[in-house]
Amino acid sequence: MKRPRLVWHPLLFAAWPVLFLYARNVSETPLREAVTALLLVTGCTALLFVAATLALRDARRAGLLTTVGVIAVMLWGSVRDELSDPTWLLPAWLAGAAVLAVLAVRARRFLDELTTILSGTAAVLVVLSLLPIGRAYAPTLLTARSAAAAVTPLDERIGPWSAPGEPRDIYYLVFDRYGSQDSLRDRFGFDNSAFIDRLRERGFYVADDSNANLLRTASSLTSTLNMRYLDDLTERYGRDTGNLLPLYERLQDHAVGRILKDRGYEYVHIGAWWDPTQSNRNADLNLGYGLDSDYHKALWNTTVLSEIGRPPARTFAEDSRRDHYDGAIDQFRQLRRAAARPGPTFTFAHILLPHEPFVFDADGDYISLPEDAARGRTRNYIEQTQYTNGQIDAFLDELLDVDEAQRPIVVVTADQGPHPVRVKRDEAHFDWTRATDAELAEKFRILNAYLLPGVDETDVLYPSISPVNTWRVIFNSYFGADLPLLEDRSFIWRDEAHVYDYSEITDRLP
């Protein structure tokens, strides 16, 4: 008697999109997120396969039917994006899937051969997806050093609140890719002096010559919120890796939040859709938007199920832009909610403005994708910056309408400046060691402004102070710390495959 052929291809085809997406994002996605998705997708597929087998009384035909369903559901997003989401595509896709499903149910011939071909094809696709995952983890495992530089905690060198009066609320507001006044003038021809002057009129010290310390949000914020440079990561993980997960882990457990919580502060975290800052596990209150995993959202959006409830006339790209638009508005609303809480509170907000996509005009009206393309990058960046300025002004007017003794500590800053045009063309492979001085200036010159009530800013601040020293100054001024200021330095990495291959470019910046 012939042994029944095992039918594996439905599970393998179900696993493939999950692994493929993870392979493309392995350096930025925790493994647990991929494992969770893999178990969910393959588990649902297994249940469907069992149900189909019971209904058809033939595992081979059930396997064909289940694989058709898996492909129809899981590969839709890739086809949609490749063809730019025409309105006719979804009906055609569903009709094609229905035809293939009928053929699978009625199949009688060549079932063994089809099972073998599909199983082999699916196995190859899974292996091809596993290879880059293995390559991504290998450098981290092989180059880790037992003699890595120790990171000495700063907590014990910082005391309780020691300034006059009750502990003040603290706001650390990070506006993504907001360049300095000089940078906006030189790159975009935009005079931002009116906004800078309004900050100064409110009592802010604006560090006109401030530069970011590191590339990209993850490294910049990790350095700032841990009050140190990241050279120990080079020693620990080597120069030949694109694995950003160690940065993300430090960003989740950053020293500033831990220190302030230990000193009686409530930590309010206002994040965006970007995974590493959308929430923080140490925060007492997470008020951001898009609290689902980026990886899980991306996987969901590749499925045909993501079309449920979407207006027929709206493209997937417009949906993403609307999320950015609505989310930014909500973040400013959440800032006001944080301001109403009893103190002392530490509020961290990472607001993805004036970062792309460009969805706001100067008045705050929504800019559609065709309008974005027609207006051009310079106008879009300027108007999104003008809208951002208006929102900052409105919030600060409300926040600072209090007695001097109740004025909070406020830092309005950026993690980095806007991407130069050449970087936008191929962000993943751009070699920063070949960037021009003008491109480095555009990327590193940032907005950086401080409101330190009760402190003579000129005694502790200076025009070129960089974010790595921000919290050293605050803890020294208000918490009796004696933390030495670090030399203000700026570093690039080679490219996104070598994220700890740091090179100093401080002398190349204005």
N, C-alpha and C positions, 0 to 999 in steps of 0.2 A: 504493500500500500504506500502511495506517495505521501511523503510528509508535507503538511500544510506550510506554505511559504509565509514567513514572518513579514508583516506589513509595518515598516518603520517610517516610511516617507512622510506621512502626515505630521508626525512629531518633529522630524528633521526640518521639514519646510516651515513649521511653526517656529522652531528655534532660530532658523537662519536670519530673519529680519531683526530679531532681538539682538543677536550676536553681531550682525553687520553694523547696526547703529551703535552698539557699544564699542566696536572696534574703531569706528570713526571718532568717538569721543572718549576713548579709554583714558586719556591723560587728565580728563576733567570730570569723570563720572565715578563715584564710589562703586566698587564691585557689588556691594549689597543691592544697589538699585537695579543692576542688570540681573542679578540672581532672582530678585523678587519678580521682575517682569518675566523672566524665563520660566519660573515655576507657574506663574499665573497663565501665561499663554499656552504652554505645553499642557498644563492641567486641563484647561478648557477644551483644547484640541483632543485630548485623550477621551474626555467625556463625550464629545461629539462623535468621535470615531466608534466608541462602544455603542452609542445609541444607533448610529448608522448600521453597524454590524448586526445588531439585533433586528433592525427593521428589514434589511436586505438579505440577511442570512448568508452573507458572503463577505469575508473580510477584505478581499481584493477590491470588489466594487465599492465597499464602504470606504476603503482607503482612498480610491480615486475621488469619490464624492467629497470626502473630508479635505483632501489636498486642494481640490478646486475651491472649496470654501475658504480655506486658509489663504490661498493666493489672492482670491478676490478681496478678502478683508485686509490682509497685511501689506500687499504691494500697491494698493491704490494710491497712496500718497506720493510714492516715487514717480509713478506714471503721470499723475496730476501735475507735479512740479516740473517734470521734464517737458510736458506739453503746454505749460503756462495756464493750466486750468480753464480750458474752453468750456462753455456752458453745455455743449453736446456730449462731453466726455463721460460724465457720470451715468446718464441713461445708457450710453453705448457699453460702458463697462459692466453695468448690472445685467444688461441683456446678454452680453457675451458670457458672463458667469452662469446665467441661467441655462444657456444652450449647453455649455460644458457640463453642467450638473446633470442635465437630462441624459446626455451621452454617457456619463459615468454610470448612471443608474441602469441604463439599457445595455451596457457593454457585456458581451459574452465571449468574445474572442480575444486572444493575445493578452489575457489578464496577467498571466505570469510574467510575460515579457515586459509589459508596461510597469508592473510592480518593481521588477529588477531595474529598469531604466530610471524610474523616478527615485528609487532608493539610492542608486549610485549618484545621480545628479544632486540630490539633496545632501548626501554625505560630503561630496566635493565642496559644495557651497558652504557647509558648516565648517569644514577644515580650513577653507580659504579665509573665513572670518576669524577663526581662532588664531591663525598665524600672526596677524598684526597685534593681537592681544598679548600673545606670548612675547613678541619682540618688544612691546611697550614695557612689560614688567621685568624683562631680563636685565636691562641696564641698572634698574633700581636695586635688584637683588644682588647683581654681581659687583656693583661698585660701592655698595654700602660699606662704610668703614667702622670698625669697632672703636677706632681712636678718634671718632668725630669730635669736633670742638664742642665743649660743653656750653650750654646757654645758661648763664647765671640769672636766676630770677631777680627782679628788681623790687618785688613786693615788700620785702623786709626793710628796704631803705626808704619807704614812704610811710609817713605817719598819718594820724587822723586829721580832719579839718583843723587848721591852725590859724586861718585868717580871721579878722574881726567879724563878728556877727554870726548868724546861722549859716550852715552850708548852703551854697548857692546851687541852683539847678545848672546843669551843663548840657549844652547842645553842640554836637559835632555833626555838621551838615556837609556832606560830600556831594558835589555836583560833578557828574561824570563828564570828562573831556571839556572842561571849562578853562580856556586859555587865559593867560594874563592880559592886562590892558595893552601892553606893547605887542604881544603876540597877535591879538585880535586886530590891532591896527596894521601890523606888518603883513599878516597873511590874508585878512579878509577886508581890509580897508574900513574897518568898523571902529568908530570912536565910542568907547565904553566909559569914558571919563565921567559922564553924568551919574552913572550907577556907582562908580567907585567913590565919587564925591559924596553921594548920599550915605554910603557906608561910613565914611570919615565923619560926617556930620552927626551920626549916631554914636560916635565914640570908638569906632573900630580902628585898629592899626592895620593898614594894608601893606603887606610885604611885597613891594613892587618888583623885587628881583628874585622872588622865590621860584625854585625849580623843583619838579618832582624828583624823588630819589631813585625810582625804578620804573621799568616799563609795566604796563598793564595793571588793571585794577587789583588783581589778586596779590601780586608782589608789592605794589605800592601800599595798599591798605594793611597788608600783613606787617610790613616794615613799620608803618606809622603806629599801628595799634599795639605793637610789641616794643616800640621805642628803640629799635636797633636795626642794623643792616642784616643781610641774610647770607653772608659769606659762609656760615656754617653749613648751609644747605649744599653748597658746592662740595665741601669736604665730605658730607654724609652721602650724597647721591651721585656725585660725579657731574661732569660737564655734558655727557652724551645722553641726556634724557629729556623728554618733553612732559614728564609726569608732574602735573601741578597739584596733585592731591596732598602732598605734604604742606604746601602753602595753604590750601583750603582748610586743613585740619588746624593749623595755627590761627587762621582767621576765625574759626569757630570758637576757639578757646583763647582769645586774645587777652593780653595782660591788662589792658586798660579797663575792660569790662569787669574782669575778675577783681582788680584792685578796688574799683569804686563800689562794687557790690559788698566787698568785705568791709567797707567803711560806711555802710548804711544807705547807699544809694539804690534806688530802684532803676534797673536797666530796661529802658524801652527801646526796642529795635524796630526801625521802619525800613524794610527792605523793598527791593523791586523783584522782577521776575528772574533775575540772574541767580542761579543756585547758591553760590557761596555767600551771598549777603541777603538772600530773600528772607531768611530767618536766622536766629542764633540760638543754639541749644542752651546757652547760659543766661539768655535774656529772661527777665521776669514777665515781659509782655512783648509779644511779636505782633506788630500792627502793619506789616507789609502786605503786598498783594501778590497773587500768583504763588501761593505757598506750596504748590505741588512741585515735584522734582522736574527740572528742565528735561532730563532724560525721559522720564515717564510721559511728560507732555509731548515731547517730540515723537515718541513711539506711538502715542495715541493719535497724533495728527497724521501719521502715515497710514492709519486704518480708514476704511470706508465708513466706520462708525462715527468718525469725527464730522461727517457731513450732516448728521442728524441735527436738525434745528438751525442749520446755517441758512440765512436767506439766499435764495437762488441767485440773486444778482450780485452777491458779495463774494469776492475771491478769498481764498485762504490767506493771501498776502495782506489783504485789507483787514481781515480779522486780526492778524498779528499786530498791525499798526493801530487798530482800535484798542487793543489791549494796552499798548504802550501809552496811548493818549489817555484812556480812562484811568490807568494805573498811576500816572504822574499826578493827575488831578487828585486822586484819592490820597496820595502820599502827603500832599500839602494839607489835606483835610485831617489826616492822622497826626500831623505835626501839631495842629491846634488841639487835638484830643490829648496828646501827650502834655502840652503846655497847661492843660486844665487839671492835671493830676497833682495831688499833694506832694510836696518835696521831701527830701531832695531826690531829684531824678536825673539820670544820665540818659539822654536821648541821642541815639546814633541813627542817622538817616542817610541812606545811599540812594540818591535820586538820579535817574538816568536821563538827565538833561544838562546841557544841550546835546548829549549823545544822540546819534542816529537811532531809529529812523526819525526823519524830520516830519513831525505830525502837527506841529503848532505853527500858526502864523503869529505875528507880533501881538495880535489881539486875543490869541488863545483859540481861534477857530481851527477846526480840523482840516488838515491838508491831505487830500487823497493821493494815492500812488501816482496817477497821471499828472496831477498838479505838482507833486514833488519833482518829477522828472523835468517838467516844463520850466520850473522856476530856477533850477540849478543849485549846486551845493552851496555856493557862497551866500546867496540870498536866504536859502533855507537855514543855514547855520546862524546867520545874523538874526533872523526873525525868531528862531527858537530860543536864542540867547536873550532877546528882548522880552519874550514872554516869561522866561525863567526869572529875569531881573524883576519883572513886575510882581511875580509870585513871592520872591524873596522879600521885596520891599513890603508887601502887604502883611506877610507873616511877621517880619521884624517890627513893624509899626504896632501890631497887637502885643507881641511878646515883650517889648520894651516899654510899654505904657504902664509902668509901675514905679514905685519909689526906688530911689537909688540903692537902698539897702536890700531890695529884692531883685535887683537886676541880675540876670543869669550870666554865666560864662558862655560865650558863643564863638564858635569857629565856623566860618563860611569858607570852604576850601574846595579843591579839586584833587582827584587822584592822578590826573594826567591831562595833557592838552589834547586837541583833536588829532586824528590820524592824518598824516600827510597823504596827498593823493596817491603817490606811488605805493604806499602801504595798503591802501584800500583795494588796489588792483589784485594783490595776492598776499593777504595778511598772514596766512599760515607759513609762507615760504620766504617772506621778506627778510633779507640779511641786513640787520641793523648796523653791522660793522661797516657797511658801505653807504650808510645814510649820509647825506650832506649836512653841513652845519645848520643850514636853514631848516631842514627837516627835523633835526634834533631839537632845535629851538622851538619849533611849532609843537612838538610832542611834549617837551619837558617844562616849558614856561607855563605857570599855572596861577589861577586866582588863589590867594591865601590871605585871609583877613581874620583878625582876632579882636574880640571884645572881652577885656579882662577887668571887670569892675574892681575898684579899690586898689589897683596895681598901676604903678607908673610904667606904662608899656615900654617907654624908651629905655628903661633900665634892664628889661629882660628880652625885648624883641629888637630885631634889626632887619633891614630890607631884604637880605638874602636868606633869612631863616627858612628852612625846609621842613616838610612834615615830620621827618624822623625826630625832630626836636620839639614838636608841638606839645606833646604830653609831658615831656621832661620840664618844660617851662611851667605848665599848669600845675604839676605836682610840686615843683619847687616853690611856686608862688602862693599856693593855697593849702598845701598839705605838709609843710615843714620838711620836704625832701631836700636832699643835697645831691641831685643827680647832675653830673657834668654834662654839658652840651657836647654833642658829637660834631665832628667836622661835617659841614653840609656838602654832600657828595652826590653824584648822579651816575647811574650805571645802566648800560644796555646789556641785553643778551644777544647771541648770534641770530637765532631764529627760534621758532616755536618747537623745534626738535631739540633745542639745547637751552632750556630755560634757566639753568643755573650756571651757564657759561658767561659769567659777568665780565664786562670791560668798562672801566671808568671813562666817562666823557665829560667830567666836570669842567675841564679847561676849555672845552669846545663850546660851552654855553655862554651867552652874554652875561 
